[in-house]
Structure formats: structure tokens, C-alpha cells
Amino acid sequence: MEKRNYYSILIIFVSLLYLPLSLNATLVHHNESEIEDEVKFDYNERSKKGPSKWGDLNKEWETCKNGKMQSPIDISSCRVKNMRKLGHMKHYKPTNSTIRNRGHDISLHWHGDAGSILMNDTNYPLIQIHWHSPSEHTINGRRYALELHMVHQEQVNKKIVVNAVLYKFGKPDPFIFILRGHILSMIDQEGEERSLGMINPKYITNNIYRESYYEYKGSLTIPPCTEGVTWLVNKKVETVSRFQVNLLRKAVHDHAERNARPVQPHNKRKIQLLFSKH
């Protein structure tokens, strides 16, 4: 009996000796993973990977510094030339979706037919949405608290239409309110993706079928900054709470808590005001 107790005590003692080594190995592995997952770009202007350096980080990103139709821009009322009335542009419907922490933002992706935007007799299916804080586009020089991008892509030529929604501080946004639990559970978990089930995009903003937009030709606002993107920036500004903005910031990498690209040169681009009526 005494011999058995002796061996039990010996096993416990040896286990305790190896425990720190095991913990240290775990920490080393974790740190190596962080290095391997280091972001390719960031939003800190003082960083070597900040917005002004994006075009130098990768040959495929040169458009970020050489492009003449880059986004975002300041939308000045004096530059809006005319107004054009459209029919029913948006046709959204519920389908399966997932939420993802991409490190530089939180995004929702639809897996199936979530509907589309109809422009010039061409359908642009909705692919995903994501948020930037503060807003990337400015209106008459004013930068807002948050900006939502609804990314649509035509299936043949892969042309892109992005509908941008700006938010000012005020009442909580109902759509982000629905997602708050999922976002909370993904804080600092880059690459994490979870199923949301059926989500209808039409509930993202109020009166989504009856809106006015500023339209112009621009680019993606993250590398590779591809040009030829049609932008539809909602004229109506929605509201979002400070807690919701802070939640979206907290969930991503420290470098992306303020994940807005600076305003780019206008270069005499045409801005039109479009009106969509259900």
C-alpha cells in the first residue's frame, strides 16, 4: 500500500515538473501563429503598411497609388450635376448566411441567392456586407461614425456595385443589434466564421426600396484597390449607437479599430443623384 502511494506521489511530482514546459510550448506555438497570421496591410498612416504605402507592398496593389479613380471620395453638393429617376432597383430575399471576422473588418456572406441590384438592365447579386469605422466617404467634408458596404458582383464580367450606407451617432441600428451576440463571441478571433441561418438583406436599412443615392465610378477601398467599381452612396444617413461602433472596433485587430481609408483625389469625376422608387 505504501509502495503504491509512493508511485502515485512520484507520478504527480513528475507531471508538475513537465507542466511549465507544456504551457511554454503552447505559448510559443500561439505566438508563432500570430506572426504567421500577421496582416498584409493596416490603417495606421505612420506604419510601413499604412494606406499611403499600400501600393508599394505588393506589385498587384500598385493601383492603390497610381489609380486615378480611387475610393473613397468627398461628395460635395456643388459637384452633384443632375438627378435621374430609376425604377425598383433592389430585389432582396432571405438566404443562408455566415458572419466572419476577417481581421480588418467584420463581414456577412450570403451562400445562395440573396437577391440583387438591377442597373442598366444588368443584375448584380449581393455577395457580402462589411463595416468601416469611421466612415470612408465624407459628405461636404463631414466624416460620419460608421459606413456599411453592400457588395454586389455581376456573374459574367465580375463587375462590382457597392451600396454604401453612412451612420451618425444616435439610436441603435436594428440590424447590428441582431448580430451583437455573434460579434461579441468573435472578438480578436481572426478567421472565425459562424452560421447565421436565413438572413434577409432588406432589413439592413430602413426604406431600402425607396432611397436616393450618389452615384460615381471608383474603386475598392482596400488592396488591390481595383477600379471600375460603381458606387451608390445613400443620401439618407442612418443612426448607430456608440456601443455598436465600439463593438465592431473591438472585434478586429488593433490596427483596424479605425479601418477607414483616407479620402482620395476627386479627379473631376461625375457624381449623379439617383432616385429609386418602389
C-alpha positions as CSV (number, residue, x, y, z in Angstrom):
1,M,0.0,0.0,0.0
2,E,2.9,2.4,0.9
3,K,4.6,1.4,-2.3
4,R,1.5,2.3,-4.4
5,N,1.3,5.7,-2.6
6,Y,4.9,6.3,-3.3
7,Y,4.4,5.8,-7.1
8,S,1.3,7.9,-7.1
9,I,3.3,10.8,-5.5
10,L,6.1,10.3,-7.9
11,I,3.8,10.5,-10.9
12,I,2.2,13.7,-9.6
13,F,5.7,15.2,-9.0
14,V,6.9,14.4,-12.5
15,S,3.7,15.8,-14.0
16,L,4.2,19.1,-12.2
17,L,7.8,19.3,-13.5
18,Y,6.6,19.0,-17.1
19,L,3.6,21.3,-16.8
20,P,5.5,24.6,-17.2
21,L,7.3,23.1,-20.2
22,S,3.9,22.2,-21.7
23,L,2.5,25.6,-21.1
24,N,5.6,27.3,-22.5
25,A,5.3,25.2,-25.7
26,T,1.7,26.2,-26.0
27,L,2.5,29.9,-25.7
28,V,5.3,29.6,-28.2
29,H,3.0,27.9,-30.7
30,H,0.4,30.7,-30.1
31,N,3.0,33.4,-30.7
32,E,4.2,31.7,-33.9
33,S,0.6,31.6,-35.2
34,E,0.2,35.3,-34.5
35,I,3.4,36.0,-36.6
36,E,2.2,33.8,-39.4
37,D,-1.2,35.5,-39.4
38,E,0.3,39.0,-39.4
39,V,-1.8,41.3,-41.6
40,K,-0.6,42.3,-45.1
41,F,-1.8,45.9,-44.7
42,D,-3.1,48.2,-42.0
43,Y,-4.7,51.6,-41.5
44,N,-2.1,53.4,-39.4
45,E,-0.7,56.3,-41.5
46,R,2.6,56.1,-39.6
47,S,3.0,52.4,-40.3
48,K,5.1,50.9,-43.1
49,K,1.9,49.1,-44.1
50,G,-0.4,52.1,-43.9
51,P,-2.8,53.4,-46.6
52,S,-0.1,55.6,-48.2
53,K,2.2,52.6,-48.6
54,W,-0.4,50.0,-49.9
55,G,0.8,50.5,-53.5
56,D,4.4,49.6,-52.5
57,L,3.6,46.4,-50.5
58,N,2.6,44.2,-53.5
59,K,3.1,44.7,-57.2
60,E,-0.6,43.7,-57.7
61,W,-1.6,46.6,-55.4
62,E,0.1,49.4,-57.5
63,T,-3.3,50.8,-58.4
64,C,-3.6,51.9,-54.8
65,K,-1.0,54.6,-55.5
66,N,-1.3,55.1,-59.3
67,G,-5.0,54.9,-59.9
68,K,-7.0,57.9,-61.0
69,M,-10.4,56.7,-59.9
70,Q,-9.8,55.7,-56.3
71,S,-12.3,55.5,-53.5
72,P,-13.5,56.8,-51.1
73,I,-14.1,60.5,-52.0
74,D,-15.7,63.5,-50.5
75,I,-19.1,64.0,-52.0
76,S,-19.7,67.7,-52.3
77,S,-23.1,69.1,-53.1
78,C,-21.7,71.5,-55.6
79,R,-20.3,68.6,-57.6
80,V,-23.6,66.7,-58.0
81,K,-24.6,67.6,-61.5
82,N,-28.0,66.1,-62.2
83,M,-30.8,63.7,-61.0
84,R,-32.0,60.6,-62.6
85,K,-35.1,58.6,-61.6
86,L,-35.0,54.8,-61.6
87,G,-37.4,52.0,-61.1
88,H,-37.3,49.3,-58.5
89,M,-33.5,48.7,-58.2
90,K,-33.3,46.2,-55.4
91,H,-34.7,42.7,-55.1
92,Y,-33.6,41.1,-51.9
93,K,-34.7,37.9,-50.3
94,P,-33.6,35.7,-47.3
95,T,-31.0,33.0,-47.7
96,N,-28.3,31.2,-45.7
97,S,-25.5,33.4,-44.4
98,T,-22.4,33.4,-42.3
99,I,-20.6,36.0,-40.2
100,R,-16.8,36.3,-40.4
101,N,-14.0,38.1,-38.6
102,R,-11.6,39.0,-41.4
103,G,-9.1,40.7,-39.1
104,H,-9.6,44.1,-40.8
105,D,-13.4,44.0,-40.5
106,I,-16.5,42.0,-39.6
107,S,-18.4,40.8,-42.7
108,L,-21.5,38.8,-43.6
109,H,-21.6,36.5,-46.6
110,W,-24.6,35.0,-48.3
111,H,-24.5,31.5,-49.6
112,G,-27.2,31.3,-52.2
113,D,-29.5,33.8,-54.0
114,A,-29.9,36.8,-51.6
115,G,-31.2,39.0,-54.4
116,S,-29.6,41.7,-56.4
117,I,-29.4,45.3,-57.6
118,L,-30.7,46.0,-61.1
119,M,-28.7,48.7,-63.0
120,N,-28.8,49.3,-66.8
121,D,-30.6,46.0,-67.3
122,T,-27.9,44.1,-65.5
123,N,-28.4,42.2,-62.3
124,Y,-25.7,42.4,-59.6
125,P,-26.2,39.7,-57.0
126,L,-25.5,40.6,-53.4
127,I,-22.3,38.8,-52.2
128,Q,-21.4,40.3,-48.8
129,I,-21.5,43.3,-46.5
130,H,-19.0,44.7,-44.1
131,W,-18.4,47.8,-41.9
132,H,-15.8,50.6,-41.7
133,S,-15.4,53.0,-38.8
134,P,-15.3,55.9,-39.1
135,S,-17.0,56.4,-42.5
136,E,-14.8,56.2,-45.5
137,H,-16.8,58.6,-47.7
138,T,-17.4,62.1,-46.5
139,I,-20.4,64.4,-47.3
140,N,-19.4,68.0,-47.8
141,G,-16.3,67.3,-45.8
142,R,-18.1,65.6,-42.9
143,R,-16.9,62.2,-41.8
144,Y,-19.6,60.0,-40.1
145,A,-19.4,57.4,-37.3
146,L,-19.8,54.3,-39.5
147,E,-20.1,53.1,-43.0
148,L,-21.7,49.9,-44.3
149,H,-20.7,48.4,-47.7
150,M,-23.1,46.1,-49.5
151,V,-21.0,44.4,-52.2
152,H,-22.7,43.2,-55.4
153,Q,-21.0,41.4,-58.2
154,E,-22.2,40.6,-61.7
155,Q,-21.5,37.0,-62.5
156,V,-20.2,37.2,-66.1
157,N,-17.7,40.1,-66.2
158,K,-17.3,40.3,-62.5
159,K,-18.2,44.0,-62.4
160,I,-18.9,45.3,-58.9
161,V,-21.6,47.7,-57.5
162,V,-21.2,48.8,-53.8
163,N,-24.1,50.4,-52.0
164,A,-22.7,52.4,-49.1
165,V,-24.7,53.4,-46.1
166,L,-23.5,56.1,-43.7
167,Y,-24.4,56.3,-40.0
168,K,-24.3,59.0,-37.4
169,F,-24.4,58.5,-33.6
170,G,-27.9,58.2,-32.3
171,K,-30.4,55.3,-31.8
172,P,-29.0,51.7,-32.1
173,D,-29.0,50.2,-35.5
174,P,-31.6,47.3,-35.5
175,F,-29.5,45.0,-37.8
176,I,-26.3,45.3,-35.8
177,F,-28.4,44.7,-32.6
178,I,-29.5,41.3,-34.0
179,L,-25.8,40.4,-34.6
180,R,-24.4,41.7,-31.3
181,G,-24.0,38.3,-29.7
182,H,-22.2,36.8,-32.7
183,I,-19.9,39.8,-32.9
184,L,-19.1,39.6,-29.2
185,S,-18.1,36.0,-29.4
186,M,-15.7,36.7,-32.3
187,I,-13.6,39.4,-30.6
188,D,-9.9,39.0,-31.6
189,Q,-10.7,35.8,-33.4
190,E,-9.5,36.5,-37.0
191,G,-10.7,33.9,-39.5
192,E,-13.6,32.8,-37.2
193,E,-16.7,32.1,-39.3
194,R,-20.2,31.1,-37.9
195,S,-23.5,30.3,-39.5
196,L,-26.4,32.8,-39.1
197,G,-29.0,30.9,-40.9
198,M,-31.5,32.7,-43.0
199,I,-30.9,36.5,-43.2
200,N,-33.0,38.9,-45.3
201,P,-30.8,41.8,-46.6
202,K,-33.8,44.1,-46.9
203,Y,-33.8,44.5,-43.2
204,I,-30.3,46.1,-43.2
205,T,-31.6,49.6,-43.6
206,N,-35.0,51.3,-43.3
207,N,-36.9,52.0,-46.5
208,I,-34.3,50.1,-48.5
209,Y,-36.6,50.1,-51.6
210,R,-37.2,53.9,-51.6
211,E,-33.9,55.7,-51.4
212,S,-31.7,58.4,-53.1
213,Y,-28.1,57.7,-53.9
214,Y,-25.0,59.5,-55.0
215,E,-23.5,57.5,-57.9
216,Y,-19.9,57.7,-59.1
217,K,-17.2,55.5,-60.6
218,G,-14.4,54.5,-58.2
219,S,-12.5,51.6,-56.7
220,L,-12.4,49.1,-53.9
221,T,-11.2,50.8,-50.7
222,I,-8.9,48.0,-49.7
223,P,-6.0,46.4,-51.7
224,P,-5.8,45.7,-54.5
225,C,-7.9,48.9,-54.9
226,T,-9.4,47.6,-58.2
227,E,-11.0,50.4,-60.3
228,G,-14.2,50.3,-62.3
229,V,-16.5,49.9,-59.3
230,T,-19.8,51.7,-59.3
231,W,-20.6,53.3,-56.0
232,L,-24.1,54.1,-54.7
233,V,-23.8,56.1,-51.5
234,N,-27.1,56.6,-49.7
235,K,-28.1,60.2,-49.3
236,K,-30.0,59.4,-46.2
237,V,-27.8,58.9,-43.1
238,E,-28.9,56.2,-40.6
239,T,-28.1,56.1,-36.9
240,V,-26.0,53.8,-34.8
241,S,-25.1,53.7,-31.1
242,R,-21.6,54.3,-29.7
243,F,-21.7,50.8,-28.1
244,Q,-22.3,49.3,-31.5
245,V,-19.5,51.1,-33.2
246,N,-17.1,50.2,-30.3
247,L,-18.2,46.6,-30.6
248,L,-17.3,46.4,-34.3
249,R,-14.0,48.1,-33.5
250,K,-13.2,45.8,-30.6
251,A,-13.8,42.6,-32.6
252,V,-11.0,43.2,-35.1
253,H,-7.2,43.7,-34.9
254,D,-5.9,46.7,-33.0
255,H,-4.6,48.2,-36.3
256,A,-8.1,48.0,-37.8
257,E,-10.1,49.5,-34.9
258,R,-10.3,52.6,-37.2
259,N,-10.5,50.9,-40.5
260,A,-11.3,53.7,-42.9
261,R,-9.1,54.6,-45.9
262,P,-8.4,58.3,-46.3
263,V,-10.4,60.3,-48.9
264,Q,-8.8,60.1,-52.3
265,P,-8.5,62.8,-55.1
266,H,-11.7,63.5,-56.9
267,N,-10.0,64.0,-60.3
268,K,-13.1,65.7,-61.8
269,R,-15.3,62.6,-61.6
270,K,-19.0,62.9,-62.3
271,I,-21.4,62.4,-59.4
272,Q,-25.1,61.8,-60.1
273,L,-28.0,61.8,-57.7
274,L,-30.3,58.8,-58.4
275,F,-33.7,58.2,-57.0
276,S,-35.1,54.7,-56.6
277,K,-38.9,54.3,-56.1
278,H,-40.7,51.1,-55.2
